[in-house]
Amino acid sequence: MLGQEVASKRIADEMAEILGAENEAEARYAFLAALSYRSCIVTTLLSFKRLERPRNVKMIWLEVLFQGEGVNHDADYDDDLREMERLLPNSVVFGVLNRLGPIRFRKFLKYVPKARRIIEQAFAKTGLKSFEEIVFAPILYEDRHFISHFYFPGKVENLVIQDINTLTKVYFGKWGPDLVESRPPVSADAEKVFLNPDELDVMRWLVAGKSASDTAVILNKSYQSVRYTADKVKDRLGFASLSQTLVCVAKQYHIDPLNPEL
């Protein structure tokens, strides 16, 4: 009972410190100190557009909020997180974004087993050999969805997850406007659909006017593979037709239809 009282007083003090901070930087320091106390070693924040349907889920920006002791501070998570966004079905990301509470990574894996490789690849950059748990905590602020990732080297009790979820909501509820407004306007590049090399190869030849059959021969792929790739990119962009998709990809990647290999 005494332990519970001490824990309750601690989180109450932490919440008061976050809410009473004079600015966002001071509040962030208090927030991250509370995470560190609970053995969190890496914290990232991902921003998404708020959407009513899963079809057009897009990450706008990400930021590493915290990297604890023993972590490689030069680690770059951007490519890995964008790769994870590309591989995960939009419906799964949309489902996490619209959750009312946090979700453990192990539960998340039940829906998308292949996500583990991407997460492990990103985590390896921290300099740590493995992780025991990651917790995803979704946040909704005005027209934005956010997901905070919390990495732990050991097992995490449910009470710790509840504390972190509470602290995250308190921090974001008070200082969310500062986080969002400090960001520059969304650039055209941020709106861009990031294609992997195989997808880009397919789209280049389709932009050049080649049929799916011709593209399959040029790239030594099957017709079904080319069609699947084109449809996947179309769905990710949210267009109704392949023609609209090709125009958008050509503009964003500066593809010359007369010389698509450049």
C-alpha positions as CSV (number, residue, x, y, z in Angstrom):
1,M,0.0,0.0,0.0
2,L,2.8,2.4,0.9
3,G,4.5,1.6,-2.4
4,Q,1.3,2.5,-4.3
5,E,1.1,5.8,-2.4
6,V,4.7,6.7,-3.2
7,A,4.1,5.9,-6.9
8,S,0.9,7.9,-7.0
9,K,2.6,10.9,-5.4
10,R,5.5,10.6,-7.8
11,I,3.3,10.7,-10.9
12,A,1.3,13.5,-9.4
13,D,4.5,15.5,-8.9
14,E,5.6,14.8,-12.4
15,M,2.3,15.9,-13.9
16,A,2.5,19.1,-11.9
17,E,6.0,19.8,-13.1
18,I,5.0,19.3,-16.8
19,L,1.9,21.5,-16.4
20,G,3.7,24.1,-14.4
21,A,6.7,24.5,-16.8
22,E,7.3,27.9,-18.2
23,N,7.9,26.7,-21.7
24,E,7.8,23.5,-23.9
25,A,11.5,22.9,-23.6
26,E,11.3,22.8,-19.8
27,A,8.1,20.6,-19.9
28,R,9.9,18.2,-22.3
29,Y,12.8,17.9,-19.9
30,A,10.4,17.0,-17.1
31,F,8.5,14.6,-19.3
32,L,11.6,12.8,-20.5
33,A,13.0,12.6,-17.0
34,A,9.9,10.8,-16.0
35,L,10.3,8.4,-18.9
36,S,14.0,7.8,-18.1
37,Y,13.0,7.0,-14.5
38,R,10.8,4.2,-15.9
39,S,13.7,2.8,-17.9
40,C,12.6,4.1,-21.3
41,I,15.7,4.3,-23.5
42,V,14.4,5.8,-26.7
43,T,11.3,7.9,-27.5
44,T,10.2,9.0,-30.9
45,L,7.2,11.0,-32.0
46,L,5.5,10.5,-35.4
47,S,3.0,12.9,-36.9
48,F,0.2,11.9,-39.3
49,K,-2.6,13.8,-41.0
50,R,-5.9,13.2,-39.4
51,L,-8.0,11.0,-41.7
52,E,-11.5,9.5,-41.5
53,R,-10.5,6.5,-43.6
54,P,-7.3,4.4,-43.7
55,R,-6.7,4.7,-47.4
56,N,-4.5,7.8,-47.4
57,V,-2.4,7.4,-44.2
58,K,0.8,9.4,-44.5
59,M,3.5,10.3,-42.0
60,I,4.3,14.0,-42.1
61,W,7.3,14.2,-39.8
62,L,9.1,12.4,-37.1
63,E,11.3,13.5,-34.2
64,V,13.5,11.5,-31.8
65,L,12.6,13.1,-28.4
66,F,14.9,11.1,-26.2
67,Q,17.9,8.8,-26.4
68,G,19.2,7.5,-23.1
69,E,22.5,6.4,-21.8
70,G,24.3,3.8,-23.9
71,V,22.4,4.7,-27.0
72,N,24.1,5.8,-30.3
73,H,22.9,9.4,-30.5
74,D,23.9,9.5,-34.2
75,A,21.3,6.9,-35.1
76,D,19.0,8.0,-37.9
77,Y,15.5,6.5,-37.6
78,D,13.9,8.4,-40.5
79,D,14.5,5.8,-43.3
80,D,13.6,2.8,-41.1
81,L,10.3,4.4,-39.9
82,R,9.4,5.4,-43.4
83,E,10.1,1.9,-44.6
84,M,7.9,0.5,-41.8
85,E,5.2,3.0,-42.9
86,R,5.5,1.7,-46.5
87,L,5.4,-1.9,-45.6
88,L,2.6,-1.8,-43.0
89,P,-1.0,-2.0,-44.4
90,N,-2.7,1.4,-44.1
91,S,-5.6,-0.3,-42.2
92,V,-3.2,-1.4,-39.4
93,V,-1.5,2.1,-39.0
94,F,-5.0,3.7,-39.1
95,G,-6.2,1.3,-36.4
96,V,-3.2,2.2,-34.1
97,L,-3.8,5.9,-34.7
98,N,-7.4,5.6,-33.7
99,R,-6.9,3.6,-30.5
100,L,-8.0,5.1,-27.2
101,G,-5.0,3.7,-25.4
102,P,-1.4,2.3,-25.9
103,I,-0.6,-1.0,-27.5
104,R,2.4,-3.3,-26.9
105,F,4.6,-4.2,-29.8
106,R,4.1,-7.9,-29.2
107,K,0.4,-7.5,-29.6
108,F,0.9,-5.4,-32.7
109,L,3.0,-8.2,-34.2
110,K,0.0,-10.5,-34.2
111,Y,-1.4,-8.2,-37.0
112,V,1.8,-7.5,-38.9
113,P,4.6,-10.1,-38.2
114,K,6.9,-8.6,-40.8
115,A,7.1,-5.4,-38.8
116,R,9.5,-6.9,-36.4
117,R,12.4,-7.0,-38.9
118,I,12.0,-3.3,-39.6
119,I,11.8,-2.4,-35.9
120,E,14.8,-4.5,-35.1
121,Q,16.8,-2.9,-37.9
122,A,16.0,0.5,-36.6
123,F,16.7,-0.5,-33.0
124,A,20.1,-2.0,-34.0
125,K,21.2,1.5,-34.9
126,T,20.9,2.6,-31.3
127,G,23.9,0.5,-30.4
128,L,21.9,-1.9,-28.2
129,K,21.7,-5.6,-29.2
130,S,18.0,-6.1,-28.6
131,F,14.9,-4.8,-27.0
132,E,12.3,-6.4,-24.8
133,E,9.3,-4.2,-25.4
134,I,8.1,-1.2,-27.4
135,V,4.9,0.6,-26.6
136,F,2.9,2.6,-29.2
137,A,0.8,5.4,-27.6
138,P,-1.5,7.2,-30.0
139,I,-2.5,10.9,-29.5
140,L,-5.0,13.0,-31.3
141,Y,-4.6,16.8,-31.5
142,E,-6.8,18.9,-33.7
143,D,-6.2,17.8,-37.4
144,R,-3.2,15.6,-36.5
145,H,-2.6,12.1,-35.3
146,F,0.5,11.3,-33.4
147,I,2.2,8.1,-32.3
148,S,4.8,8.0,-29.6
149,H,7.2,5.0,-29.6
150,F,8.7,4.1,-26.2
151,Y,11.6,1.5,-26.3
152,F,12.5,-0.5,-23.2
153,P,15.4,-2.9,-22.6
154,G,13.4,-5.1,-20.2
155,K,9.9,-6.2,-19.5
156,V,7.3,-3.5,-18.8
157,E,4.5,-3.7,-16.2
158,N,1.1,-2.6,-17.2
159,L,1.2,0.1,-14.4
160,V,4.3,1.6,-16.1
161,I,2.5,1.7,-19.4
162,Q,-0.5,3.4,-17.8
163,D,1.8,6.0,-16.2
164,I,3.6,6.7,-19.5
165,N,0.3,7.1,-21.3
166,T,-1.0,9.5,-18.7
167,L,2.2,11.6,-18.8
168,T,2.2,11.7,-22.6
169,K,-1.4,12.9,-22.6
170,V,-0.6,15.6,-20.0
171,Y,2.5,16.7,-21.8
172,F,0.8,16.8,-25.2
173,G,-2.5,18.3,-23.8
174,K,-0.6,21.3,-22.5
175,W,2.2,21.7,-24.9
176,G,0.8,20.1,-28.1
177,P,0.2,23.5,-29.7
178,D,3.9,24.5,-29.2
179,L,5.0,21.2,-30.8
180,V,2.8,21.6,-33.8
181,E,3.2,25.3,-34.4
182,S,7.0,25.2,-34.1
183,R,7.0,23.0,-37.2
184,P,7.3,24.6,-40.6
185,P,4.4,24.3,-43.0
186,V,4.1,20.8,-44.6
187,S,6.3,20.9,-47.7
188,A,5.5,19.2,-51.0
189,D,8.3,16.7,-50.2
190,A,6.5,15.8,-46.9
191,E,3.4,15.0,-48.9
192,K,5.4,12.8,-51.2
193,V,4.7,9.1,-51.4
194,F,8.1,7.5,-50.8
195,L,8.5,4.7,-53.3
196,N,11.1,2.0,-53.0
197,P,13.5,1.3,-55.9
198,D,11.3,-1.5,-57.4
199,E,8.2,0.6,-57.2
200,L,9.9,3.5,-58.8
201,D,11.3,1.4,-61.6
202,V,7.8,0.1,-62.4
203,M,6.2,3.6,-62.3
204,R,9.0,5.1,-64.5
205,W,8.2,2.8,-67.4
206,L,4.4,3.2,-67.0
207,V,4.9,7.0,-67.0
208,A,6.8,6.5,-70.3
209,G,3.7,5.0,-71.8
210,K,4.7,1.4,-71.6
211,S,2.0,-1.1,-70.9
212,A,2.1,-3.4,-67.9
213,S,3.1,-6.3,-70.2
214,D,6.0,-4.2,-71.8
215,T,7.1,-3.0,-68.4
216,A,7.2,-6.6,-67.1
217,V,9.5,-7.6,-70.0
218,I,11.8,-4.6,-69.6
219,L,12.2,-5.2,-65.8
220,N,12.1,-9.0,-66.0
221,K,9.1,-9.2,-63.8
222,S,5.8,-11.0,-64.2
223,Y,2.8,-9.1,-65.5
224,Q,1.0,-9.7,-62.2
225,S,3.9,-8.2,-60.2
226,V,3.8,-5.0,-62.3
227,R,0.0,-4.7,-61.9
228,Y,0.2,-5.3,-58.2
229,T,2.9,-2.6,-57.7
230,A,1.0,-0.1,-59.8
231,D,-2.3,-0.7,-57.9
232,K,-0.5,-0.5,-54.6
233,V,1.0,2.9,-55.4
234,K,-2.4,4.1,-56.7
235,D,-4.1,3.1,-53.5
236,R,-1.4,4.7,-51.3
237,L,-1.8,8.0,-53.2
238,G,-5.5,7.7,-53.0
239,F,-6.3,8.2,-56.6
240,A,-9.2,6.6,-58.4
241,S,-7.3,5.9,-61.7
242,L,-3.8,4.9,-62.7
243,S,-3.6,7.9,-65.0
244,Q,-3.9,10.3,-62.1
245,T,-1.3,8.3,-60.2
246,L,1.2,8.4,-63.0
247,V,0.8,12.2,-63.4
248,C,1.4,12.7,-59.7
249,V,4.5,10.3,-59.6
250,A,6.0,11.9,-62.7
251,K,5.7,15.4,-61.1
252,Q,7.0,14.3,-57.7
253,Y,10.0,12.3,-59.0
254,H,10.6,14.6,-62.1
255,I,10.3,11.7,-64.5
256,D,10.8,12.5,-68.2
257,P,8.5,10.3,-70.2
258,L,10.9,10.4,-73.1
259,N,13.8,9.3,-71.0
260,P,12.4,7.5,-67.9
261,E,15.8,6.0,-66.8
262,L,17.2,9.4,-66.0
